[in-house]
Amino acid sequence: MHMKILVVDDEADVQPLFVQRFRKEIKSGEFDFSFALSGEEALAYLEKHHSEVILILSDINMPGMTGIELLSRIRHAYEKPPPVVMMITAYGDDENRHQAMENGADEFLTKPLDFTLLKEKLHTFLH
Amino acid sequence: MTGLMKKLSIILLLLITTVIAGAQSKKIDTLRVALSKANAPDTVRLNILNELSRSYFISKPDSCLIFGQQCYELAVKFKLVKDQAHALNSMANAYASLGDYAKSFQLFFKVIRLNESINYMPGVVTAYNNIGSGYVEKQDYLKALPYLQLGLKKWKIYSSTHKLTLLPQRELNSVLLINIAEVFLYTHKIDSANYYLQLCYPDAKKNHFPDLLDNIERDLGEVETARGNKGDALYYYRDAIAIATGIEDVEMLSITYLSTANLYHKYKQQDSAEYYAQKALETASAERYLQDVLNAGKVLYTYYDEDNNLQQAYKYLKITTATKESLFSQDKVKQLLSIDFDEKQRQRDIEAAEIAYRDQVRMYVFIAGLIVLLLMVFIFWRNSRQRKRANLLLQDQKEEIETALEKLQLTQKQLIQSEKMASLGELTAGVAHEIQNPLNFVNNFSEVNIELIDEMEVELANGDKDEAVSILEVVKQNLEKIRHHGKRADGIVKGMLQHSRAGSDTKEPTDINKLADEYLRLAFHGLRAKDKGFNAEMITHFSDKIPPVNIVPQDIGRVLLNLFTNAFYAVQQKEKITPAGYQPLVELNTSVSNGFVQIRVKDNGIGIPDAIKEKVMQPFFTTKPTGEGTGLGLSLSYDIIVKGHGGKIDIITKEGEYSEFIIEIPTT
């Protein structure tokens, strides 16, 4: 099962972190990660790899296009198949959570990320 | 030769009428009849008594004293000072006639005091003259002269300003001159005597003062006698005798007879001398002129003694001695001395009074001076006190102002601090976000590393050394990341601490780009923390030519934070009022030129109205709702840039469209 997951975060070190956290899954070929450092970059990637990406994991607080905006764009641009979009919000950020909900987010994760929980959720959504 | 002046004194008493000696007896009779009718003690009786007293002292001094006393008492009763003086004057003359000079002088001094009290100068001068006459009669010439000269001086002053109508007053000047002349005559200053006589002789002749003229001519005879001009002397004597006889001037007659006798005696014409001397004695005895009796008696005793006519000589010695006793009793001398003493006392009193007056005047002047001085002292004191008060007030005000300034400075510091804390509050959320990520990385990479090390142990146990080394490489990389993010968090915390720290800070070479970027992010996240839905596009253009600039990083950081916050606030506000299609944008540009680093912060927000553009740098000016801004941000920014770093801060803005803050800081 080949699942492409796009991770959007302005922090560059998010990439090696995910790679290491999911090293077994990546090794086993269960997950395939792609990364974008901004909403704009994420949209550009989606232009090319729309069909591949089945799950998008995005931070909300980013300079330029925010996670919410990205979510909104995705919901408007890609109806079929609708990708699963999981939003990462800061701790106690209820307003962002609410906005993300309204804009059609599938799931919310709170920083700091609990990778065990994330794995469970990914499995839930992908199986 | 003495006692010529008595008559002059008498004449001076005739103040009301010009009755002369020859008419005396008739007048006295008339007056006595009048007195018997005037029984009531009134002024009519007083005047009659006065006249009687005046008329009697020549022939009957005792009667004069009686009438004088009655007159005086009436005058006292009616409080008629001038009449009192008149009465006393008559009595004084009567005492003098009786040879009681002590009583005489005492009364004359009283006369002077009374007349002085009513300022009646003829009375005063007359009394002075009469005292002088008395001393002359006592042959005390040294004492006589001052009284006479004083009288003359006073009279000259008085007569120059008063018209003299009464005879005694018209004669007074001549009387004084005659008396002074006689003082010189008896002190053998013949020329002086002649000088004074010549002063009054023409006047007496011209004005027909026979009562003076006989006296003057007799004196002129004495002058000529002294000069050895027998013929001239006899001429004057004869003239004087004729006049004196004509006016029944008994005393002058006696005196002139004696003078004639002496002249003949001088020229050894003994019979003629004795004849005239006896005539002198007889004439004087008839009217009880004791002094003249004495003088004549002495002369006759001398003449007969010289002739060895002892019987005649003895006779006249007896007469002389008896007269002398009457005239110079021990008592009377004593009284005279006492009177003299009294007069001296009076003079001393007057002097004392004058001194007292002068002292008083001096005292007044002194007191006045003292008052002026006190006044000045008071004024100075008041001025000084006012000045002191003013100084105290100023001092107080100064202290108040200083205190106020201190408070103000303290408050300013506190405000600056609270502004820092306020901006720190804005920062906190941003900082929290900023610090969250590195901490997450630290935690995550640590956890991963633990897992990796576990795996590595497994690989090593399995003997797969290559795999273990591969894992080790990753672990190492992760540790680098842990360290990197740890430092990152550390930097953020330090920056926050620096930002909030109070007090002066030192300048240090700083990377402007890095500082600006850091604060831009902090500001953005700070605003985002408050307004989760807020977002803005941030465009940064950093010049890579900017050298490290010597600045106080946290100060400039605060300025930048303030500018960014404002910029985000401006776009946020605009977003609220703009329906759709508005894209918030904040631009940060750095550049360097002409030795200045330029930092431009531009936003496409609401802009600043021209009306308040000038005010935005003023302390406490804010457009934000109460509680949202201190109004010190830009004011402090201005201080930091302009005063702290010698730079400048400019605003380019258009209301509703954009604002651009341009900061320029010198690179050196």
Contacts between the chains, C-beta under 8 A, distances in Angstrom:
chain1	res1	chain2	res2	distance
A	11	B	437	5.4
A	11	B	441	7.6
A	13	B	441	5.4
A	13	B	481	5.8
A	13	B	484	7.9
A	13	B	485	7.2
A	16	B	477	7.4
A	16	B	478	7.8
A	16	B	481	7.1
A	17	B	441	6.6
A	17	B	444	5.3
A	17	B	445	6.7
A	17	B	448	7.2
A	20	B	445	7.8
A	20	B	448	4.7
A	20	B	452	7.4
A	20	B	474	6.7
A	20	B	478	7.1
A	21	B	444	7.0
A	21	B	448	6.3
A	61	B	433	6.2
A	61	B	525	7.1
A	61	B	528	6.4
A	63	B	521	7.7
A	63	B	524	6.9
A	63	B	537	8.0
A	63	B	538	5.5
A	64	B	537	5.8
A	64	B	538	7.3
A	66	B	535	4.9
A	68	B	533	7.9
A	69	B	535	7.2
A	90	B	433	6.4
A	90	B	436	6.7
A	91	B	436	7.7
A	93	B	532	6.1
A	95	B	532	3.8
A	95	B	533	6.5
A	96	B	532	5.0
A	99	B	532	7.3
A	99	B	533	6.4
A	111	B	436	6.0
A	111	B	437	8.0
A	111	B	440	6.2
A	112	B	436	7.2
A	112	B	439	7.2
A	112	B	440	4.2
A	112	B	443	6.2
A	112	B	444	7.4
A	113	B	440	6.9
A	113	B	444	7.4
A	115	B	444	7.3
A	115	B	447	8.0
